[in-house]
Amino acid sequence: MHEKLVIVPKKKTGSKKMLTTAWFILACLMFLLATFVNPFIFLIPGIAFALVWYFQAFRSDIEYEYTYYDGELRFARIKAKSRRKAIGSVQMDDVLGFAPRGDRSVYKYENDKNLAYKNLTSGDPEAKVYELIAKGEKGLVRYEFEPDDEMLDEVMVKYPRSVVR
């Protein structure tokens, strides 16, 4: 049995794209005004806007990592392709349901407010989102994520009754 890894980049929202563009335009405008009008007044805000643009555009990218190995499914969030944070780990023996979003086998858990909920999807409306309901340390946990077909096949080899396709 080998490890199966899926990395899904989170899609940037329209407002985040507009904010990034606005910070870039403001930084360029301040540098132009510092060049032609008054460098003392416009240079510091230009540098500040450029720093905000840099962190907004390049340092805030988020990816989700799903790893399956021998009955254990692990979730992690990767920020800016450098900082990795473990979000959760699930033993497949503790899984109550593993099905596409909206499937009737997990439908009763979707509106339950007592469940801990973790959204690990890319935000793409075309993506095939699966829900995983599992027993955690503090009760039931519901994960939404986007496994690929190879990962689902790997899970179904050992746990065919847990997965609904």
Contacts in CASP RR format, 6 or more apart in sequence:
PFRMAT RR
TARGET T0000
AUTHOR 0000-0000-0000
METHOD contacts of the structure
MODEL  1
MHEKLVIVPKKKTGSKKMLTTAWFILACLMFLLATFVNPFIFLIPGIAFA
LVWYFQAFRSDIEYEYTYYDGELRFARIKAKSRRKAIGSVQMDDVLGFAP
RGDRSVYKYENDKNLAYKNLTSGDPEAKVYELIAKGEKGLVRYEFEPDDE
MLDEVMVKYPRSVVR
1 69 0 8 1.000
1 70 0 8 1.000
1 154 0 8 1.000
1 157 0 8 1.000
1 158 0 8 1.000
2 69 0 8 1.000
3 67 0 8 1.000
3 68 0 8 1.000
3 69 0 8 1.000
4 67 0 8 1.000
4 68 0 8 1.000
4 69 0 8 1.000
4 150 0 8 1.000
4 151 0 8 1.000
4 154 0 8 1.000
5 65 0 8 1.000
5 66 0 8 1.000
5 67 0 8 1.000
6 65 0 8 1.000
6 66 0 8 1.000
6 67 0 8 1.000
6 146 0 8 1.000
6 147 0 8 1.000
6 148 0 8 1.000
6 151 0 8 1.000
7 63 0 8 1.000
7 64 0 8 1.000
7 65 0 8 1.000
7 66 0 8 1.000
7 78 0 8 1.000
8 63 0 8 1.000
8 64 0 8 1.000
8 65 0 8 1.000
8 66 0 8 1.000
8 120 0 8 1.000
8 121 0 8 1.000
8 122 0 8 1.000
8 127 0 8 1.000
8 145 0 8 1.000
8 146 0 8 1.000
9 61 0 8 1.000
9 62 0 8 1.000
9 63 0 8 1.000
9 122 0 8 1.000
10 61 0 8 1.000
10 62 0 8 1.000
10 63 0 8 1.000
10 64 0 8 1.000
10 122 0 8 1.000
10 123 0 8 1.000
11 122 0 8 1.000
11 123 0 8 1.000
11 124 0 8 1.000
16 56 0 8 1.000
16 60 0 8 1.000
19 56 0 8 1.000
20 53 0 8 1.000
20 56 0 8 1.000
20 57 0 8 1.000
23 49 0 8 1.000
23 52 0 8 1.000
23 53 0 8 1.000
23 56 0 8 1.000
23 57 0 8 1.000
24 53 0 8 1.000
24 57 0 8 1.000
26 46 0 8 1.000
26 49 0 8 1.000
26 53 0 8 1.000
27 46 0 8 1.000
27 49 0 8 1.000
27 50 0 8 1.000
27 52 0 8 1.000
27 53 0 8 1.000
30 42 0 8 1.000
30 43 0 8 1.000
30 45 0 8 1.000
30 46 0 8 1.000
30 49 0 8 1.000
31 42 0 8 1.000
31 43 0 8 1.000
31 46 0 8 1.000
31 50 0 8 1.000
33 41 0 8 1.000
33 42 0 8 1.000
34 41 0 8 1.000
34 42 0 8 1.000
34 43 0 8 1.000
34 46 0 8 1.000
58 80 0 8 1.000
59 79 0 8 1.000
59 80 0 8 1.000
60 79 0 8 1.000
60 80 0 8 1.000
61 79 0 8 1.000
61 80 0 8 1.000
61 81 0 8 1.000
62 77 0 8 1.000
62 78 0 8 1.000
62 79 0 8 1.000
63 77 0 8 1.000
63 78 0 8 1.000
63 81 0 8 1.000
64 75 0 8 1.000
64 76 0 8 1.000
64 77 0 8 1.000
64 78 0 8 1.000
64 120 0 8 1.000
64 121 0 8 1.000
64 122 0 8 1.000
64 145 0 8 1.000
64 146 0 8 1.000
65 74 0 8 1.000
65 75 0 8 1.000
65 76 0 8 1.000
65 77 0 8 1.000
65 78 0 8 1.000
65 84 0 8 1.000
66 73 0 8 1.000
66 74 0 8 1.000
66 75 0 8 1.000
66 120 0 8 1.000
66 145 0 8 1.000
66 146 0 8 1.000
66 147 0 8 1.000
66 151 0 8 1.000
67 73 0 8 1.000
67 74 0 8 1.000
67 75 0 8 1.000
67 76 0 8 1.000
68 74 0 8 1.000
68 147 0 8 1.000
68 151 0 8 1.000
68 154 0 8 1.000
68 155 0 8 1.000
70 158 0 8 1.000
71 91 0 8 1.000
71 92 0 8 1.000
71 93 0 8 1.000
71 155 0 8 1.000
71 158 0 8 1.000
71 159 0 8 1.000
72 89 0 8 1.000
72 90 0 8 1.000
72 91 0 8 1.000
72 92 0 8 1.000
73 89 0 8 1.000
73 90 0 8 1.000
73 92 0 8 1.000
73 132 0 8 1.000
73 155 0 8 1.000
74 86 0 8 1.000
74 88 0 8 1.000
74 89 0 8 1.000
74 90 0 8 1.000
75 86 0 8 1.000
75 87 0 8 1.000
75 88 0 8 1.000
75 89 0 8 1.000
75 90 0 8 1.000
75 118 0 8 1.000
75 120 0 8 1.000
75 143 0 8 1.000
75 145 0 8 1.000
76 84 0 8 1.000
76 85 0 8 1.000
76 86 0 8 1.000
76 87 0 8 1.000
76 88 0 8 1.000
77 84 0 8 1.000
77 85 0 8 1.000
77 87 0 8 1.000
77 120 0 8 1.000
78 84 0 8 1.000
78 85 0 8 1.000
79 85 0 8 1.000
87 118 0 8 1.000
87 120 0 8 1.000
88 118 0 8 1.000
90 132 0 8 1.000
90 134 0 8 1.000
90 136 0 8 1.000
90 141 0 8 1.000
90 143 0 8 1.000
91 134 0 8 1.000
92 155 0 8 1.000
92 158 0 8 1.000
92 159 0 8 1.000
92 162 0 8 1.000
94 134 0 8 1.000
94 135 0 8 1.000
94 136 0 8 1.000
95 132 0 8 1.000
95 133 0 8 1.000
95 134 0 8 1.000
95 159 0 8 1.000
95 162 0 8 1.000
96 109 0 8 1.000
96 133 0 8 1.000
96 134 0 8 1.000
96 135 0 8 1.000
96 140 0 8 1.000
97 105 0 8 1.000
97 106 0 8 1.000
97 131 0 8 1.000
97 132 0 8 1.000
97 133 0 8 1.000
97 134 0 8 1.000
97 162 0 8 1.000
97 164 0 8 1.000
98 106 0 8 1.000
98 130 0 8 1.000
98 131 0 8 1.000
98 132 0 8 1.000
98 133 0 8 1.000
98 155 0 8 1.000
98 162 0 8 1.000
98 163 0 8 1.000
98 164 0 8 1.000
99 105 0 8 1.000
99 106 0 8 1.000
99 130 0 8 1.000
99 131 0 8 1.000
99 163 0 8 1.000
99 164 0 8 1.000
100 128 0 8 1.000
100 129 0 8 1.000
100 130 0 8 1.000
100 131 0 8 1.000
100 164 0 8 1.000
100 165 0 8 1.000
101 110 0 8 1.000
101 129 0 8 1.000
101 130 0 8 1.000
101 131 0 8 1.000
101 144 0 8 1.000
102 110 0 8 1.000
102 131 0 8 1.000
103 131 0 8 1.000
103 164 0 8 1.000
105 164 0 8 1.000
106 131 0 8 1.000
106 133 0 8 1.000
106 142 0 8 1.000
109 115 0 8 1.000
109 131 0 8 1.000
109 133 0 8 1.000
109 140 0 8 1.000
109 142 0 8 1.000
110 131 0 8 1.000
110 142 0 8 1.000
112 140 0 8 1.000
112 142 0 8 1.000
114 140 0 8 1.000
115 133 0 8 1.000
115 140 0 8 1.000
115 141 0 8 1.000
115 142 0 8 1.000
116 136 0 8 1.000
116 138 0 8 1.000
116 139 0 8 1.000
116 140 0 8 1.000
116 141 0 8 1.000
116 142 0 8 1.000
117 141 0 8 1.000
117 142 0 8 1.000
117 144 0 8 1.000
118 141 0 8 1.000
118 142 0 8 1.000
118 143 0 8 1.000
118 144 0 8 1.000
119 144 0 8 1.000
120 143 0 8 1.000
120 144 0 8 1.000
120 145 0 8 1.000
120 146 0 8 1.000
121 127 0 8 1.000
121 129 0 8 1.000
121 144 0 8 1.000
121 145 0 8 1.000
121 146 0 8 1.000
122 146 0 8 1.000
127 146 0 8 1.000
128 146 0 8 1.000
129 144 0 8 1.000
129 145 0 8 1.000
129 146 0 8 1.000
130 144 0 8 1.000
130 145 0 8 1.000
130 146 0 8 1.000
130 147 0 8 1.000
130 152 0 8 1.000
131 142 0 8 1.000
131 143 0 8 1.000
131 144 0 8 1.000
132 142 0 8 1.000
132 143 0 8 1.000
132 144 0 8 1.000
132 145 0 8 1.000
133 140 0 8 1.000
133 141 0 8 1.000
133 142 0 8 1.000
134 140 0 8 1.000
134 141 0 8 1.000
134 143 0 8 1.000
135 141 0 8 1.000
147 155 0 8 1.000
152 163 0 8 1.000
152 165 0 8 1.000
155 162 0 8 1.000
155 163 0 8 1.000
156 163 0 8 1.000
156 165 0 8 1.000
END
